[in-house]
């Protein structure tokens, strides 16, 4: 293909890898996502860099680990000066366009300190995480209409859904048989139909907005990466008809948990189990209300993607658009006696990742399932490569997936790493953990998953003998487990010691470092002869003898 | 004292801690620096964060470890967005003024990307490492006159030293008995008198410029930290008369080295010994030429400081000025078969540090010698405290030394850490070490000095039984040494895992993180009753029932 392809980067929010039929869900059929996998590569070991929205996304958008970009939890501003995918693409004449959610908070203090007006072109770019925001919607706060009335709020009102808080009253609420409007922020209301017709739901709306962008982009020669970022199936768990009653108790898979797990006395694990959301999702009736809604939201998303892909075919866009589909993290749904996310079991830290590359070079891998260890930070360098942006190894920590997509050699990773800052949480409060020590790090080699817990013993799972991660080997005296823990700690130290803030080390800077003696900085030379031996040229003193060197 | 004190922060360049009489040099008498120690606190275990100018200084000026600020070697630009001492002081209404060297290289690419004009007020501040540059002089390049003609070059010409490269021809050269002008970039010329009278030398000039600043500052109400940063006794090793022949072979202390050390087969240590500068300084005749000049430069510095302190007394400045004296790293001078710096033996990584605080609170500690482990990054928070700037624990990694200066409780450090990036070096070339793996880290607990060498076994010294660091225990099978190495690796991992890029975590941001449910983000609540139990207030749905929730 002569022109570089465009990239449609679709991200779902809080979607478990195993709630798609191509990843093995027995009752939830997602034919459109499955079809994408059939024409691309489905990654079976894709891990996010933090099991929570904000830091996971900041890693996705920077191509860097959380310990590098420093935005360690939701609402932690991304420091000024941290380069993003959008910045790299822009430098190469390509566009990085946002349609949906980023969860990014700008570093207002840093912008003020460097004199960058928030409303200036650069200020807006910084505030939008390097993206060109065709449409931004973090859809998160029940009172977001007051804080930042969104284009979707406008849309609802324009379509007759009048309210001073449309997102909350229509998208996030349901009406019970008695006609009472009830909030989906309470789990008991999850199985009501959302108070909005499906065609006017956020998922449908954001799908249409992506079409609007792609239509407009036809009049622009620049290659683009469009980040279509849905806010679902993230809580509040509620979905419009007919999806709200497509699934019921009979479609709910058994929770993955054991009594031994419940009895694990690791203080941090115990604190996680004691958190309200964990106690809540450990109750069967909560799962029976939430999971059908969660499944409905995913089914609705799949149908909208089907609509989107069909439209792209009709518009002739499919043949030159790489389509990537993933999620920012998963959802425990009561597995392991836990709720929401924030830890490292597979359903929380492993995500679905499918990339369909229309280029002939990718024909050999269509329908392949890849079990290489890959990370969310690998997408940025992959997309940079696709649209013709030079690699930036001094900044980007992810690895280009193109060799996998094209069935060639060149990709390898020994360890996947994920991090979490829980200083904000009930766990930190219960354990009285100082905020600088309230953090964990996961390192996984494809078999052994080692979790370092500052201030506590580590957690260790062997996914070969215990794929469900029910047995914590973090304190096992078995020599093999002792050896594995030592190896994982050493690997974590090697990773943590690696240069990661040295982002000004451009090839030019590195080359310049090696040429001190070329500019006359001579260290350790005794005399002219010694210099000439090393330099292979006569010593030319910069100080010619003569009157010039005598004071007038 | 009602008004906050000012701070005169004096830094020598490449000054070994043990080349001052107050630190025990038998022949080099430095009465003025000794007198400063007598009226202040002399630190006996002060360590720099990298044993080389650039990164050591960037740590000093940011109060952060090298792994945090990312300027890992000389000439590695300090990334845009990395806050400096000057930025913090300015925010508190105080001044951070530079007189001399910083070795800082600005991140031109980052400034352009964020639209900061280099000549703008903010651009200049960024380029000067956050300082207000009363005078900057990195005095480093033999051809610096061409690159950036300095105010000192102007000064020399104005005083009759005409040349198109005055710094090089006068300050850095000597004239031999035959009247030939010879470059001090060649070590054989070290014992010639510099081709400039002492009163016009850089050391004298920069001392005068500090006086100029302090005189001007009297008309300004803002408290200040003045960084008087000398470029000596750093190479080129040459000093004006009469200092050039004050010392000779009889004043040279024996090199600290052993045959066992020379035979150490650690590949990295061997590569260090094989580097040209090490081979050069391992020769007696090189030490016999360089060390007397090095001693003369230090003696000259001490005399100039005597002149400066006497002038401050006369001007009434001493009574309200905290004076700190230190160095950015040491110099091997042939010890351990090594030259220059770049590794972690005491004479390279340990520096002199003396702080004299005129406030009555410090009367109790005058003349004290402190053997607490302190780091160069501790100066920034100490100076911030002195001039009334709030602490910034989310950014600053150093620890306030005020409790030590005032003889109160509150300071503690278990480990000092230093780092080095040698990708630019002969060692990396000889070992074919990839540039991302060419790094080492030192961690020292006051007794055990452990050096992690990426790709090689560690180096370990026991300074209790081997204060001269002649015996490398990095491969010792002794159970005690095995245990110490494991403990040091674990401590290094704890340090490396600590939040260090999370610099946007202001107290406000951290407080905001904990209040999700206050803004209606309810995670895991089943019903109103459960919410009310936890929240202690009735559940107020944001979605009142009624017509507003019906589509018009």
Interface residues (C-beta under 8 A of the other chain):
Chain A: X67 X68 X69 X70 X71 X72 X73 X74 X75 X76 X77 X78 X79 X80 X81 X82 X83 X87 X91 X107 X109 X110 X113 X114 X115 X116 X120 X121 X122 X126 X140 X141 X142 X143 X159 X160 X161 X162 X163 X164 X165 X168 X169 X170 X172 X173 X175 X179 X180 X181 X182 X183 X185 X186 X187 X188 X195 X235 X275 X276 X277 X278 X279 X280 X281 X283 X286 X339 X340 X421 X423 X424 X435 X436 X439 X441 X452 X454 X489 X490 X492 X493 X494 X496 X497 X498 X499 X500 X501 X502 X503 X504 X505 X506 X509 X510 X512 X513 X514 X519 X520 X521 X522 X523 X524 X525 X526 X527 X528 X530 X531 X534 X539 X541 X542 X543 X544 X545 X546 X548 X549 X551 X552
Chain B: X67 X68 X69 X70 X71 X72 X73 X74 X75 X76 X77 X78 X79 X80 X81 X82 X83 X87 X91 X107 X109 X110 X113 X114 X115 X116 X120 X121 X122 X126 X140 X141 X142 X143 X159 X160 X161 X162 X163 X164 X165 X168 X169 X170 X172 X173 X175 X179 X180 X181 X182 X183 X185 X186 X187 X188 X195 X235 X275 X276 X277 X278 X279 X280 X281 X283 X286 X339 X340 X421 X423 X424 X435 X436 X439 X441 X452 X454 X489 X490 X492 X493 X494 X496 X497 X498 X499 X500 X501 X502 X503 X504 X505 X506 X509 X510 X512 X513 X514 X519 X520 X521 X522 X523 X524 X525 X526 X527 X528 X530 X531 X534 X539 X541 X542 X543 X544 X545 X546 X548 X549 X551 X552
